């Protein structure tokens, strides 16, 4: 049985950082819809052209595109999986539950909520940068690259995120509260998902320690 860890939380809660940590420590593979779609946008694909105006405004990508991308990757890999920031809507959560129901005994889905006060979201999201090749996300204060304005992995120049302006962040928070918050309640109630919650306002190391404890308990 393969494990599918679902990291869920508001913008700036550190989902990507914790996903990277789990991959390095346990050898999991992480799939971030944001990274996938930023790559599509950078390459100018048909999907990229459809989602660019949505992501620039802080809105979500249609469920059919998201599900096709995520489910395909879960099925192809033989490793334990981390879903970074997915699902983001109740519809996506229900579709994901349906996928697991149709594959009994093959997967064990574990939902981990990284909670973060909304005032902290504003502080963390401003100053985000990303690499247009690998999708790795940095922050000028909280997660700076080793080389100024260059990706640690690709060495390419980093670009400030178009979705990190205060106006866009405000929109993203409203969308999160309306569309994504109900998923937390959904995961708590549905027996197919093992649900855990950690406090995201702690230091990165403290959040990592909390999540590692959960992973060891499950595995």
For each residue, the residues with C-beta under 8 A, 3 or more apart:
1: 105 106 107 108
2: 78 79 80 81 106 107 108
3: 28 80 81 107 108 110 218 219
4: 74 80 81 82 83 100 107 108 109 110
5: 22 28 80 81 82 83 110 112 215
6: 83 86 87 96 109 110 111 112 187 193
7: 15 18 19 82 83 84 85 112 114
8: 15 85 87 111 112 113 114 180 183 184 187
9: 13 14 15 85 113 114 115 116 200
10: 13 116 118 121 173 176 180
11: 121 124 125 169 172 173 176
12: 116 120 121 123 124 125
13: 9 10 114 115 116 121 124 200
14: 9 17 18 114 116 200 204 207
15: 7 8 9 18 19 32 84 85 114
16: 19 20 32 34 35 84 85 136 137
17: 14 20 21 143 204
18: 7 14 15 21 22 114 207 208 211
19: 7 15 16 22 23 30 32 82 84
20: 16 17 23 24 30
21: 17 18 24 25 208 211
22: 5 18 19 25 26 28 30 82 211 212 215
23: 19 20 26 27 28 29 30 82
24: 20 21
25: 21 22 212
26: 22 23 80 215 219
27: 23 79 80
28: 3 5 22 23 79 80 81 82
29: 23 77 79 80 81 82
30: 19 20 22 23 81 82 83 84
31: 36 70 73 74 81 82 83 84 86
32: 15 16 19 35 36 84 85 86 135
33: 36 37 61 66 69 70 84 85 86 88
34: 16 37 38 84 85 135 137
35: 16 32 38 39 84 134 135 136 137
36: 31 32 33 39 40 69 135
37: 33 34 40 41 47 48 51 55 61
38: 34 35 41 42 55 130 132 135
39: 35 36 42 43 132 133 134 135
40: 36 37 43 45 47 48 51
41: 37 38 44 48 51 52 55
42: 38 39 48 132 133
43: 39 40 48
44: 41 48 49
45: 40 48 49
46: 49 50
47: 37 40 50 51 65
48: 37 40 41 42 43 44 45 51 52
49: 44 45 46 52
50: 46 47 54 65
51: 37 40 41 47 48 54 55 61 65
52: 41 48 49 55 56
53: 56 57
54: 50 51 57 59 60 61
55: 37 38 41 51 52 58 59 61 162 163
56: 52 53 162 163 168
57: 53 54 163 168 171
58: 55 163 168 169 171 172 175
59: 54 55 171 175
60: 54 66 88 89 175 179
61: 33 37 51 54 55 65 66
62: 65 66
63: 66 67 89 91 92 95
64: 67 68
65: 47 50 51 61 62 68 69
66: 33 60 61 62 63 69 70 86 87 88 92
67: 63 64 70 71 92 95 96
68: 64 65 71 72
69: 33 36 65 66 72 73
70: 31 33 66 67 73 74 83 86 96
71: 67 68 74 75 99
72: 68 69 75 76
73: 31 69 70 76 77 81
74: 4 31 70 71 77 81 99 107
75: 71 72
76: 72 73
77: 29 73 74 81
78: 2
79: 2 27 28 29
80: 2 3 4 5 26 27 28 29
81: 2 3 4 5 28 29 30 31 73 74 77
82: 4 5 7 19 22 23 28 29 30 31
83: 4 5 6 7 30 31 70 86 87
84: 7 15 16 19 30 31 32 33 34 35
85: 7 8 9 15 16 32 33 34 88
86: 6 31 32 33 66 70 83 92 96
87: 6 8 66 83 90 92 93 95 96 183
88: 33 60 66 85 92 176 179 180 183
89: 60 63 92 93 179 180 183
90: 87 93 94 179 182 183 186
91: 63 94 95
92: 63 66 67 86 87 88 89 95 96
93: 87 89 90 96 97 183 186 187
94: 90 91 97 98 186
95: 63 67 87 91 92 98 99
96: 6 67 70 86 87 92 93 99 100 109
97: 93 94 100 101 190 192 193
98: 94 95 101 102
99: 71 74 95 96 102 103
100: 4 96 97 103 107 109 192
101: 97 98 104 192
102: 98 99
103: 99 100 106 107
104: 101
105: 1
106: 1 2 103
107: 1 2 3 4 74 100 103
108: 1 2 3 4 194 218
109: 4 6 96 100 192 193 194
110: 3 4 5 6 193 194 195 196 214 218
111: 6 8 187 193 194 195 196
112: 5 6 7 8 196 197 198 211 214
113: 8 9 184 187 195 196 197 198
114: 7 8 9 13 14 15 18 198 200 207
115: 9 13 197 198 199 200 201
116: 9 10 12 13 14 120 121 124 200 201
117: 120 121 201
118: 10 121 122 173 177
119: 122 123
120: 12 116 117 123 124 200 201
121: 10 11 12 13 116 117 118 124 125 169 173
122: 118 119 125 126 166 169 173
123: 12 119 120 126
124: 11 12 13 116 120 121 139 142
125: 11 12 121 122 128 164 169 172
126: 122 123 164 166 169
127: 139 140 141 142 160 164
128: 125 137 138 139 160 161 163 164
129: 137 138 139 140 145 149 158 159 160 161
130: 38 135 136 137 138 158 159 161
131: 134 135 136 151 153 154 156 158
132: 38 39 42 135 156 159
133: 39 42 151 154 156
134: 35 39 131 151 153 154
135: 32 34 35 36 38 39 130 131 132
136: 16 35 130 131 151 152 153 154
137: 16 34 35 128 129 130 143 161
138: 128 129 130 143 144 145 151 158
139: 124 127 128 129 142 143 144
140: 127 129 144
141: 127 144
142: 124 127 139 204
143: 17 137 138 139
144: 138 139 140 141
145: 129 138 148 149 150 151 152 158
146: 152
147: 150 152 155
148: 145
149: 129 145 157 158
150: 145 147 155 156 157 158
151: 131 133 134 136 138 145 154 155 156 157 158
152: 136 145 146 147 155
153: 131 134 136
154: 131 133 134 136 151
155: 147 150 151 152
156: 131 132 133 150 151
157: 149 150 151
158: 129 130 131 138 145 149 150 151
159: 129 130 132
160: 127 128 129 164
161: 128 129 130 137 164
162: 55 56 165 168
163: 55 56 57 58 128 168 169 172
164: 125 126 127 128 160 161 168 169
165: 162 168 169
166: 122 126 169 170
167: 170 171
168: 56 57 58 162 163 164 165 171 172
169: 11 58 121 122 125 126 163 164 165 166 172 173
170: 166 167 173 174
171: 57 58 59 167 168 174 175
172: 11 58 125 163 168 169 175 176
173: 10 11 118 121 122 169 170 176 177
174: 170 171 177 178
175: 58 59 60 171 172 178 179 180
176: 10 11 88 172 173 179 180 181
177: 118 173 174 180 181
178: 174 175 181
179: 60 88 89 90 175 176 182
180: 8 10 88 89 175 176 177 183 184
181: 176 177 178 184 185
182: 90 179 185 186
183: 8 87 88 89 90 93 180 186 187
184: 8 113 180 181 187 188 197
185: 181 182 188 189
186: 90 93 94 182 183 189 190
187: 6 8 93 111 113 183 184 190 193 195
188: 184 185 195
189: 185 186
190: 97 186 187 193
191:
192: 97 100 101 109
193: 6 97 109 110 111 187 190
194: 108 109 110 111 218
195: 110 111 113 187 188
196: 110 111 112 113 214
197: 112 113 115 184
198: 112 113 114 115 202 207 210 211 214
199: 115 202 207 210
200: 9 13 14 114 115 116 120 207
201: 115 116 117 120
202: 198 199 206 207 210
203: 206 207
204: 14 17 142 207 208
205: 208 209
206: 202 203 209 210
207: 14 18 114 198 199 200 202 203 204 210 211
208: 18 21 204 205 211 212
209: 205 206 212 213
210: 198 199 202 206 207 213 214
211: 18 21 22 112 198 207 208 214 215
212: 22 25 208 209 215 216
213: 209 210 216 217
214: 110 112 196 198 210 211 217 218
215: 5 22 26 211 212 218 219
216: 212 213 219
217: 213 214
218: 3 108 110 194 214 215
219: 3 26 215 216
